Amino acid sequence: MRCIEEVRAGLESAGQTHALRFWAELSAEQKREFLGELSLLDPEELIQHCRAAAEAAGRAAGEEERLDSRMEPVDPEFIGSVCKSEPETLRQWEAEGFLQIAVNKVAVLLLAGGQGTRLGVPYPKGMYNVGLPSGKTLYQIQAERIQKVQELASEKNGSKCTVPWYIMTSEFTLQPTEKFFKENSYFGLDPSNVVMFEQRMIPAVSFDGKIILEKKNKIAMAPDGNGGLYRALVDNKILEDMERRGVQYLHVYCVDNILVKMADPVFIGFCVMKGADCGAKVVEKAYPAEPVGVVCRVDGVYQVVEYSEVLPETAEQRHPGGELVYSAGNICNHFFTRGFLQEVAQKFQVQLKQHVAIKKVPFVDEEGNIVKPTKPNGIKMEKFVFDVFQFSKKFVAFEVRREDEFSPLKNADGAPVDTPTTARRSLLSQHYRWAVQAGANFLDDQGNPIVPKLRTAQDADPPAVCEISPLVSYFGEGLEKLLKQRNLKSPAIVNGSFVKNS
């Protein structure tokens, strides 16, 4: 820790001495904590950060740059699809993926640094219970999927294997996440294979380029976005840990997708067999103006273009068959080789674009009163994990069905989309389809058959409620022997050989 004189000199050189205006009022303990926080700020980096934030905010106030004339869709040669590929091709990709898992070359990496602010909870999103019959949280569902995919890979290739789980947290989520995992015995996983690490926090900045004080002895800080992954991999020596374990392929995803397929062997196998160093899962856009980023090329380089960066007429372009030209919706579900991550971390992460978020940031005023602003007053800068596509030597995209693999949890109930209700419905609709396909019969409260419907919309309740433990089935496989001609009373929980009618 640096001394106060050294810290004061650094703040002065950065034009940020206002951060110490309450120093004389602080207790010895408060001074010690604040000095520790300030010691982590590099003066030169602070100068660049504050200047970039103020300049970016000025640009953000103007028109978004339109990219229409520079865009091209992903070349069909570099797209795989669970919808359009031959069954035998899918089986080959899956077999390759399971083989790589079986020889301990695959890990999963979870992006879990954000707070559940929009969701309206004071704890990390992974701890959220969407209201399933089992009461399972997102973290438990994901941990059990890892266990099952390890088991399937071991059975298919005759060798016991491990899929390490790397979890990138932030200052806000690290301690509660660690505590939650310990209290739940890591949901059956070996603790040595669950590696948590923290991404950097960076100061929130006012519109005039000054760091914002949240309290008299604390700077308002925010995670540096999921694109902070690449710096965090270096800072926490995660790449060295991967190398020590022999990990060569990473499946990277966001915590809030209740349908995510951990270490998806089909996706992994497709990317490996294509020789890709970087890949993205995509879903077909639901409609032209859907507010999701699109994976495409700009000036010949792969990237994600936000819906606000293109004109409506570009988003509405269609092929002769009626399909959208720009249909590849980004779902933050990626494949990377370890070698590509090392190259990005060592050479390219400093080049990543800083994205601007204009926020209401609580602060202390000149008299030391804490103020909760009613309108945006600050700038939080963040990087996006997908902005590294441009550095890939062999990029591929892989199309999956939305109803099978993408239902994010972002908002509290009452919002139109991406709520606990929509996430719960998505999972239960999927499990209902699996059960019907396996030959299960559903009965209502009076014991009368419920007419089966295989296609159930994500935004509607399924005809019957059936929750299938990930420990029983990873993606609908192996259910016939358990459910064929079985009568299930809704709601039902399928857990091992045990079927509970709730």
Salt bridges, closest charged atoms under 4 A:
GLU25 OE1 - LYS216 NZ 2.76
GLU29 OE2 - ARG32 NH2 2.84
GLU37 OE2 - LYS218 NZ 3.13
GLU45 OE1 - ARG200 NH1 3.54
GLU45 OE2 - ARG231 NH2 3.83
GLU65 OE2 - ARG70 NH1 2.78
GLU72 OE2 - ARG297 NH2 3.74
GLU88 OE1 - ARG91 NH2 3.05
GLU144 OE1 - LYS136 NZ 2.67
GLU151 OE2 - LYS148 NZ 2.88
GLU171 OE2 - LYS218 NZ 3.53
GLU183 OE2 - LYS179 NZ 2.66
ASP224 OD2 - ARG200 NE 3.75
ASP235 OD2 - ARG231 NE 3.43
ASP241 OD1 - ARG244 NH2 2.81
ASP241 OD2 - ARG245 NE 2.65
ASP256 OD2 - LYS125 NZ 3.24
ASP256 OD2 - LYS410 NZ 2.86
ASP264 OD1 - LYS261 NZ 3.14
ASP264 OD2 - LYS281 NZ 2.75
GLU290 OE2 - ARG402 NH1 2.91
ASP299 OD2 - ARG70 NH2 2.90
GLU343 OE2 - LYS347 NZ 3.51
GLU343 OE1 - LYS393 NZ 3.11
GLU366 OE1 - ARG21 NE 3.99
ASP387 OD2 - HIS355 NE2 2.57
GLU399 OE1 - LYS84 NZ 3.48
GLU403 OE2 - ARG455 NH1 3.00
ASP404 OD1 - ARG433 NH2 3.10
GLU405 OE1 - LYS281 NZ 2.45
ASP461 OD1 - ARG425 NE 3.01
